[in-house]
């Protein structure tokens, strides 16, 4: 999803530079300028537009970490009972 946002921003930036809405890069650095411009545009858009997906992923990660902690604690208590 982030890649598609970047590609969309790249197309918008390329069109804007082509039609002179945004200044082009100096001495043939036009492609580099468009890529950097697209990165600057896509970063905040990705942050805002992908908030829901990011929150869902972090919830899944928290659940997995909690499960791993529980398993680790179970193994520790089992080891404590075996060594006694």
RARAHU-V282264 format. One record per residue. N is the residue number from 0. RES is the residue in three letters. PSI is psi in whole degrees, 0 to 359 (* if undefined). Layout:
# RARAHU-V282264
N | RES | PSI
N | RES | PSI
This chain:
# RARAHU-V282264
0 | UNK | 321
1 | UNK | 323
2 | UNK | 320
3 | UNK | 325
4 | UNK | 318
5 | UNK | 315
6 | UNK | 317
7 | UNK | 317
8 | UNK | 324
9 | UNK | 316
10 | UNK | 315
11 | UNK | 316
12 | UNK | 318
13 | UNK | 318
14 | UNK | 317
15 | UNK | 319
16 | UNK | 319
17 | UNK | 318
18 | UNK | 3
19 | UNK | 14
20 | UNK | 332
21 | UNK | 139
22 | UNK | 143
23 | UNK | 165
24 | UNK | 163
25 | UNK | 140
26 | UNK | 51
27 | UNK | 13
28 | UNK | 25
29 | UNK | 315
30 | UNK | 317
31 | UNK | 317
32 | UNK | 316
33 | UNK | 319
34 | UNK | 314
35 | UNK | 319
36 | UNK | 318
37 | UNK | 322
38 | UNK | 317
39 | UNK | 323
40 | UNK | 318
41 | UNK | 333
42 | UNK | 305
43 | UNK | 328
44 | UNK | 316
45 | UNK | 318
46 | UNK | 317
47 | UNK | 312
48 | UNK | 333
49 | UNK | 18
50 | UNK | 316
51 | UNK | 314
52 | UNK | 321
53 | UNK | 319
54 | UNK | 319
55 | UNK | 318
56 | UNK | 320
57 | UNK | 327
58 | UNK | 318
59 | UNK | 320
60 | UNK | 318
61 | UNK | 317
62 | UNK | 316
63 | UNK | 321
64 | UNK | 319
65 | UNK | 317
66 | UNK | 318
67 | UNK | 320
68 | UNK | 319
69 | UNK | 316
70 | UNK | 319
71 | UNK | 318
72 | UNK | 321
73 | UNK | 317
74 | UNK | 322
75 | UNK | 317
76 | UNK | 325
77 | UNK | 317
78 | UNK | 321
79 | UNK | 321
80 | UNK | 327
81 | UNK | 320
82 | UNK | 342
83 | UNK | *
